[in-house]
Amino acid sequence: MSTEAGNFYAQVDGDVIVHKGKAVSPRQFTVAAAGEARNAWRDVSIRRPGDDRWRIASHLRRECGADDGKKQNVSPMIAMREVASAMEATLKTAQGIIAEAKGFA
């Protein structure tokens, strides 16, 4: 993971992520690297054995088909962010329509 403070590395050993000799979750790794919780799918890059380059975790997830179908197990906070974003886009569209209508009046 790259941050303003530099690059941070972890290694997968079996089913465990190891950072500085300690087993960590993806969230714990992002906190150790950035000082705050980050979206590990978006902010962590992965290079698997045989890969020639680093890849964003979410891109690998998508390639594996993990994002196919309905989203499941979405945290309430993420769901609320998505709803708020959709509402904001709807409001901006409505404001644009109102501004256009005022121009015709």
Secondary structure, DSSP 8 states (H G I E B T S, - for coil): -EETTEE---EEETTEEEETTEEE-HHHHHHHHHSS---HHHH-EE--TT-SS-EEHHHHHHHTTTT-SS--S--HHHHHHHHHHHHHHHHHHHHHHHHHHHHH-
